[in-house]
Amino acid sequence: MNNSIKAFVFDVYGTLFDVTAIKKECEDLYPGYGEKISQTWRSKQVEYFMLRQLMVNYATLYSITHQALKYALKENKLQSSEQNEQQLLKAYLHLPLYSEVEKVLAQLKDKNLVVFSNGSLDMLDPLIENAGLTDVFAQVLSIDEVKQFKPAPASYQYALDKLDLERSEILFMSSNGWDISGAKNFGFQTAWINRKELPVEELDLEPDYIFPDLTGLLKWR
């Protein structure tokens, strides 16, 4: 265990909040298509912000999430409407926490807990507030301030500058292998929250720690 950690930095989507739960709202509006819509929606969301990063064509994650939803509905040949789209986007602000999150965060309350996300604050602030976690985090950092999506090094540099620590003093947590690879490449300590029991990415960037969920962080309690 690394005892030099001075900030515990959490990704949001898939790490603290269950993005797959959106399939229920999708199913309610489009019976029989909830799973398909939610899977395409998430994969296109990630694909689109990576593409925009490569193309140097920035848009907020809220805008990208809306565009990815439109694509998912079209791919499944479903009729859309502004009302349905807004209902599903609103559901993104009420995603459920994973079952262990509140307990783990409560036991780490004396630590410097920080959120660092590709999400824009118009998504992050209501999501965190709706989950009752507003007072839990010392900072909520959004890449929107520098318009550089993770896993670009400039995004992690932004977090480093805001935290004013050494890279090795930051433990970054994410369920997304690409995000862990980006943070490791930048020099952060990394803990991969491997909720789906996936293999490590073949990028020669091994996580420092691998846990099935956030309870593994209690070794730093």
C-alpha positions as CSV (number, residue, x, y, z in Angstrom):
1,M,0.0,0.0,0.0
2,N,1.3,3.5,-0.9
3,N,1.1,5.7,2.2
4,S,2.1,8.8,0.3
5,I,-1.4,9.3,-1.2
6,K,-2.7,12.8,-0.5
7,A,-5.7,12.9,-2.8
8,F,-8.2,10.2,-3.7
9,V,-9.6,11.2,-7.1
10,F,-12.7,9.5,-8.6
11,D,-14.0,9.3,-12.1
12,V,-17.8,9.5,-12.1
13,Y,-19.5,7.5,-14.8
14,G,-19.2,3.8,-14.3
15,T,-17.1,4.3,-11.2
16,L,-19.4,6.0,-8.7
17,F,-22.6,6.0,-10.7
18,D,-24.1,3.1,-12.7
19,V,-24.6,4.3,-16.2
20,T,-26.1,0.9,-17.3
21,A,-29.2,1.7,-15.1
22,I,-30.3,4.2,-17.8
23,K,-31.6,1.1,-19.7
24,K,-34.7,1.2,-17.4
25,E,-35.7,4.6,-18.6
26,C,-35.0,3.6,-22.2
27,E,-37.1,0.5,-21.8
28,D,-40.0,2.5,-20.4
29,L,-40.1,4.8,-23.4
30,Y,-39.1,2.2,-26.0
31,P,-40.3,-1.3,-24.8
32,G,-38.0,-4.1,-26.0
33,Y,-35.1,-1.7,-26.9
34,G,-33.9,-0.5,-23.5
35,E,-30.7,-2.7,-23.5
36,K,-29.8,-1.9,-27.1
37,I,-30.4,1.8,-26.7
38,S,-28.4,2.1,-23.5
39,Q,-25.4,0.1,-24.8
40,T,-25.2,2.1,-28.0
41,W,-25.8,5.4,-26.2
42,R,-22.8,4.8,-23.8
43,S,-20.4,3.4,-26.5
44,K,-21.2,6.4,-28.8
45,Q,-20.8,8.8,-26.0
46,V,-17.2,7.6,-25.4
47,E,-16.5,7.3,-29.1
48,Y,-17.7,10.8,-29.8
49,F,-15.6,12.6,-27.1
50,M,-12.6,10.6,-28.2
51,L,-13.2,11.6,-31.8
52,R,-13.8,15.3,-30.9
53,Q,-10.5,15.2,-28.9
54,L,-8.6,13.9,-31.9
55,M,-10.3,16.4,-34.3
56,V,-9.8,19.3,-31.9
57,N,-13.5,19.9,-32.1
58,Y,-14.7,20.4,-28.5
59,A,-18.3,20.1,-27.3
60,T,-19.4,19.6,-23.7
61,L,-20.2,16.1,-22.6
62,Y,-23.8,17.1,-22.2
63,S,-24.0,18.0,-25.9
64,I,-22.1,14.8,-26.8
65,T,-24.5,12.7,-24.7
66,H,-27.4,14.2,-26.5
67,Q,-25.9,13.5,-29.9
68,A,-25.0,9.9,-28.9
69,L,-28.6,9.4,-27.8
70,K,-29.9,10.7,-31.1
71,Y,-27.6,8.2,-32.9
72,A,-28.7,5.3,-30.7
73,L,-32.3,5.9,-31.5
74,K,-31.6,6.2,-35.2
75,E,-29.6,3.0,-35.2
76,N,-32.5,1.2,-33.7
77,K,-34.9,2.8,-36.2
78,L,-36.9,4.4,-33.4
79,Q,-39.0,7.5,-33.6
80,S,-37.6,10.3,-31.4
81,S,-39.0,13.5,-30.0
82,E,-37.6,16.4,-28.1
83,Q,-39.8,15.3,-25.2
84,N,-38.4,11.8,-25.1
85,E,-34.8,12.9,-25.6
86,Q,-35.1,15.5,-22.7
87,Q,-36.7,12.8,-20.5
88,L,-33.8,10.5,-21.0
89,L,-31.2,13.2,-20.6
90,K,-32.8,14.2,-17.4
91,A,-32.5,10.6,-16.2
92,Y,-28.7,11.0,-16.7
93,L,-28.8,13.5,-13.8
94,H,-30.4,10.9,-11.5
95,L,-28.2,7.9,-12.1
96,P,-28.0,5.5,-9.1
97,L,-24.8,5.1,-7.1
98,Y,-23.2,1.6,-7.0
99,S,-24.3,-0.2,-3.8
100,E,-21.0,0.2,-1.9
101,V,-20.2,3.8,-2.8
102,E,-21.9,5.7,0.1
103,K,-20.4,3.4,2.7
104,V,-16.9,3.5,1.3
105,L,-16.9,7.3,0.9
106,A,-18.2,7.7,4.5
107,Q,-15.3,5.6,5.8
108,L,-12.9,7.7,3.9
109,K,-14.4,11.0,4.9
110,D,-11.2,12.2,6.6
111,K,-9.3,11.9,3.3
112,N,-9.0,14.5,0.5
113,L,-11.8,13.2,-1.8
114,V,-12.1,14.7,-5.3
115,V,-14.2,14.1,-8.4
116,F,-12.4,14.4,-11.8
117,S,-14.6,13.8,-14.8
118,N,-15.1,14.4,-18.5
119,G,-18.6,15.5,-17.6
120,S,-19.4,19.2,-17.7
121,L,-20.6,20.8,-14.5
122,D,-24.1,21.2,-15.8
123,M,-24.2,17.4,-15.6
124,L,-21.9,16.7,-12.6
125,D,-23.3,19.2,-10.1
126,P,-27.0,18.1,-10.3
127,L,-25.9,14.4,-10.4
128,I,-23.8,14.7,-7.3
129,E,-26.5,16.8,-5.5
130,N,-29.2,14.4,-6.4
131,A,-27.1,11.6,-4.8
132,G,-26.6,13.6,-1.6
133,L,-22.8,13.7,-2.1
134,T,-22.3,17.5,-2.4
135,D,-20.5,17.8,1.0
136,V,-18.4,14.7,0.5
137,F,-16.0,16.0,-2.1
138,A,-13.4,18.7,-1.5
139,Q,-13.4,19.5,-5.2
140,V,-15.4,18.6,-8.4
141,L,-13.1,19.0,-11.4
142,S,-14.4,19.1,-14.9
143,I,-12.3,19.0,-18.0
144,D,-14.7,21.6,-19.5
145,E,-12.5,24.2,-18.0
146,V,-9.6,23.2,-20.3
147,K,-11.6,21.5,-23.0
148,Q,-9.3,18.5,-23.0
149,F,-11.0,15.1,-22.6
150,K,-9.4,12.3,-20.7
151,P,-7.2,10.4,-21.6
152,A,-5.4,13.4,-23.1
153,P,-2.4,14.3,-20.9
154,A,-3.5,17.9,-20.8
155,S,-6.7,16.8,-18.9
156,Y,-4.7,15.1,-16.2
157,Q,-2.3,18.1,-16.1
158,Y,-5.4,20.3,-15.3
159,A,-6.3,18.1,-12.4
160,L,-2.7,18.1,-11.1
161,D,-2.5,21.9,-11.3
162,K,-5.8,22.2,-9.3
163,L,-4.7,19.7,-6.7
164,D,-1.2,21.3,-6.3
165,L,0.4,17.9,-5.5
166,E,3.0,15.6,-6.9
167,R,1.8,13.1,-9.5
168,S,2.7,10.2,-7.2
169,E,0.6,11.7,-4.4
170,I,-2.6,11.3,-6.3
171,L,-4.5,8.0,-6.5
172,F,-6.9,8.0,-9.4
173,M,-9.9,5.6,-9.5
174,S,-11.9,4.6,-12.6
175,S,-13.8,1.7,-13.9
176,N,-12.8,2.6,-17.4
177,G,-9.6,0.9,-18.6
178,W,-8.8,3.6,-21.1
179,D,-9.0,6.2,-18.3
180,I,-6.8,4.2,-16.0
181,S,-4.3,3.8,-18.9
182,G,-4.3,7.6,-19.4
183,A,-3.8,8.4,-15.8
184,K,-1.0,5.8,-15.4
185,N,0.7,7.2,-18.5
186,F,0.6,10.6,-17.0
187,G,2.1,9.4,-13.8
188,F,-0.7,9.2,-11.3
189,Q,-1.1,6.2,-8.9
190,T,-4.0,4.2,-10.3
191,A,-6.7,1.9,-8.9
192,W,-8.8,0.2,-11.6
193,I,-12.3,-0.5,-10.3
194,N,-12.8,-3.5,-12.5
195,R,-16.6,-4.0,-12.1
196,K,-16.9,-6.1,-15.3
197,E,-14.0,-8.4,-14.6
198,L,-12.3,-7.4,-17.8
199,P,-8.6,-8.0,-18.8
200,V,-6.1,-5.2,-18.4
201,E,-5.7,-3.1,-21.5
202,E,-2.7,-4.1,-23.6
203,L,-1.0,-0.7,-23.5
204,D,2.0,-1.6,-21.3
205,L,0.4,0.6,-18.5
206,E,-0.5,-1.8,-15.7
207,P,-2.7,-0.3,-13.0
208,D,-1.1,0.0,-9.6
209,Y,-4.1,-1.6,-7.9
210,I,-7.1,-3.6,-9.2
211,F,-10.3,-3.9,-7.2
212,P,-13.7,-5.4,-8.1
213,D,-15.4,-2.4,-6.5
214,L,-14.6,0.6,-4.3
215,T,-14.4,-1.4,-1.0
216,G,-10.7,-2.1,-1.9
217,L,-10.0,1.5,-1.1
218,L,-10.7,0.8,2.6
219,K,-7.1,-0.3,3.0
220,W,-6.3,3.4,3.2
221,R,-8.9,4.0,5.9
